[in-house]
Amino acid sequence: MGKIERKMEEKTIIYKNGISINQKYLLDPLVADLISFVSHAHIDHAPYLVVKKPFATEETIDLIQVRDKSFVGEKVKYNKKYNIDSISFEFFDSKHILGSAMIYLEIDGSSILYTGDLRTTEFNKDVDILIIESTFGSKEYVFPNREEEIERLIKFIREKVDILNKKVEIGAYPLGKAQEIIKILNDYGYIPSATKTIEKFNEIYRKYKIKLKTSKNSQILIRSMNEVINNPLEGYYHAFCSGWALVRKFKNIEGFVISDHLDFNGLIEFVKNVNPKKIYTVHGFSEIFANELRKMGFNAQSLI
């Protein structure tokens, strides 16, 4: 990744080793050093090496340790203000996965909000600089009604399992999406099986009082999305759940648009609610989303 510098009010924001602010503070770094902050436990946001312990929620630390037992971090709580090195920071629930957070920093009189990945349009503090994810930051990514898509998934399950007495495998990301789908199925009376990898993450969710019922003997199996797409099991009907199901189609695999991100309209709504002076977009459709924001009159630039 190249080094790109953006300056505002004597702040230098660089996309290299995650996001660096003034070469002193790191957001979702690859290597946690200096004063670092981790928004959530997905592998593309979590450090692979820790030089100095990063700040993260307790849930995030536990989830990363499922993959990397050597990982260590400084535990923080939501909605609590911390002070360090003449700055203050707070973590707010981003509604993405268990423990995921938006990170709000006050540095030299300026407020900076880094969203990480998010699925909420609400934030109630003044923000000078917004660093926002743009995973679905392109106009074609407008999701269908979530409740209707869940009903469509349940209809699919009822038809294949209850009526035809067949087996179904559902593809989902092992962390976050898999637990979300298990909870949805539980709410409708279904108790699925899950792979060992998914069960390891399930145990962390259960530790934090999120009830997830699974069985070793079920006609419904939750697997990694990549496994279902690339190596579908014989004798099963196949499905996957993701925001990408809106545009990515696979033969004999039913897609359901159930996402743990905001869609394009949701991202726009979030920006309008925050109304920052300066916006940096990062991840996904970064340049496209920045251009759309500029058309609306915002001072926006892609960070990558």
Secondary structure, DSSP 4 states (H G I P E B T S, - for coil): ----EEEETTEEEEESSSEEETTTEEES-SEE-SEEE----STTTS-SEESSPPEEEHHHHHHHHHH-TT---EEE-BT--EEETTEEEEEEE-SSSTT-EEEEEEETTEEEEE--S-------S--SEEEEE-TT-STT--PPPHHHHHHHHHHHHIIIIIIT--EEEEEE-TTTHHHHHHHHHHHTT---EE-HHHHHHHHHHHHTT------SS-SEEEEEHHHHHHSPPTTEEEEEE-GGGGT--BTTEEEE---SS--HHHHHHHHHHH--SEEEEESSSHHHHHHHHHHTT--EEE--
